[in-house]
């Protein structure tokens, strides 16, 4: 049965006078990427053929995969020869603005899966993902923790031919070494103590779909050997079984480590690194995408409000300034968690007092500089950054207001009505000020009660 005949080439086998059309010199006009793409189309056609037995399809798939690997091994030699003789068309690169690049992706019906922003490095990663998605080539995604590596894996899956097939995520760093093989490849009943039933592994569950191997750098060397066999032979063996099971799975791996350096020192197999990094995508940190922080604050603020079933909170100017200039060592994940924390603790208005203590800005020690009060200094991630004059004035005013309220509550024992009477202030307005600064009157009532109890105990003694 004829399933696929690239470019209408004859079906007769190649001879010495007529070499293979794919690997012959006559194919030099076709690029390396074009060859790989045609092989991938062949594999996809075979995968969904309905008039062949499954065993025949699996056999043809293995042959096509072997052909693809041969072409990839020849690619370095081919490109070297082309460079030596000066062949190949001249490529003219046209610069496009970030907005034009994103618009072009949208016109091509690219599925973003929640990624947004016009950062050039992010757009480059998305463009690579767009080209890699229709193929079955392994993809390695690296970047700092919290940059969205799993989201990028979902982008690749959603834009490929396997989008309606399973997407299985595995955290390699969370699996104990003694359970790793069983978790990935499954086991037979009685293979070890506690194996009461046959169990499918993650690779079988991801058959015809995509498997995402997160924290691949944490995989022990023994597990790396097993994974390498899957990449080379597309076969697995369950623990306790001699039977081989063919698997057709797209592999996307992710790490926050330098696997190239790890392979040089022997903690990660070099052959596995090159197998996984056929397509290599690096995600930028949030520090490299500062122009998108405002968008992320709005997005996660609305998301937190929806989850908490509250109205979106308002950020005070000094809190917004801090969030816009903070370094975010945990990247987008840390920003998201901060917005959820603020949404939970702050109510309608969030301020610096609602931040975690370890990153909360500290005012500079009071002092005089040329007869003026020193401006407030924001400390983010251990780095002091001077605020603007207007922000310094606002911060000083807020600090004075907070100190006044705390001293007043201490004098009246936490009674808000009494403090409002003494200050000749509307009680509801006073309540609003206390809420703005995160001050709770009950704390002062408790303090007064404790002080009273201590005094009574002294008299009894």
Phi, psi and omega in degrees: 000130180272118181258324187206129180225091187298128174060022177067030181288149181295152182278350182296142181295150182291148176240182179297323179282337181230087184291172181305130183294338183277322186255006183280167178294336179295342180273005184296338179289341178269135182288163176302316180297325179294322177298312180299320181297319180294323178294320179294323177296319177301314181296320179295321179297317180293324185297326185253014177294133186259350185257010177246152173291152183300323181297321178293320179297316179299320180296314179294325176297318179296321179295318179294322178296318177299319178298317178301316180297323178296316180298320180294324177292328179280345188299321182296317179295316180301313183292327178295316180296316180298320179294324183291322183264359177073028180277173176099142181290150178283129183261127178258120182266125180254125180282132176238150178288158179305320180295322178294322180294317178294319179297323179295321177297319180293322178296331179273015177060036178289137180264116187274339179055035176094355176280137179211166183118158183246024178295130183303321181292322177292318179296323177298318178297319180293324179292322175295317179299322180298319181285328182280331188304316183290346180267177175252017182293141176297146181234134175247122179250123177235165183157168180296162178298133177090009182271353176099039182290320178293324177297321177294322176298321178292327176298315179297317180296316185292333183264003181259182180284353181258015188299333180266011179253173185297145169242110185249125181255133181230126175267101185296333181282347183261000182259124176301147184304321184285349179249359187299310184296320178294321181294318184279319190246353179085177180210161176267155177301131179082006181295330178202171181299125181098351178275080186276345181216161170295144182220132175281144177269179182296324181293321176293321180295331182267009182304130184072000180242215183236136173247129181254115181259095181278151181053048182297336178293344179272356182291127179293162184301323179297320178290329178295322179297316180296318181294323179299322179296321179297318180294325184277316187255346183057039179223151176227164172229129175291151177297129180086009181229146175264355182282134176266141181239124178285136178231137177246092189228132173278129183253125170238122181246156181219151179202154171253015180248166177270094184293328178298316179292322178296324178291330179288329180265358173092010179266353175217135185294130182294319180295325177291322179301314181290329176293320183282329189261034173303314170247123185241122181240129177247127181265136180285152176284166180293333177297334179270001183231038186300332180293348181256359183298319180300318178296318181292322177300315180295315184296309183285334174296316177293321180296317179296319179298320179294319181291321181275356181058050179228169173287147177303136183280161176256139178261132175294155181304320182288328176291318178298319179298318178297313183295329180286336184248358179291150187280337179052069177299335177268007175059216188296325179299318180293318179299316179299313181296324177297317181293324176293320178297313180297318179298327181281318188269332193270331186081233184283323185231127179258142180223179183302330183295340181272357177284157174300148185299326186288345177240359184294133179298144179247135176290147178293156179299136182301140178186174181247132173236109183055041177080003180244156179286137178297138178289157178292145179241129179270127180251112181239117179063028178085001181249124182276132180229119181292138179271171180289167181298316180296321179292323178297319178296316180296319181294318179297319179296318180295319180296319178295319179297316180296315180298320179298315182294318180296318179294320179295317179295325179295322182291326183261009177068028176084011180273109185293320181298319181292320179294321178297321179294317181294324183270000183053052185232144176298135185297320181294325177293322178296318177300321179295320179294319179297319179293322179301320183265002179069031181264132181247119183297331182296333178296324181282328175293319179296320180297319180292320179296320179294320179294321178295319180295323179294320180293321179295320179297324179294321179294319181297326180292000000 
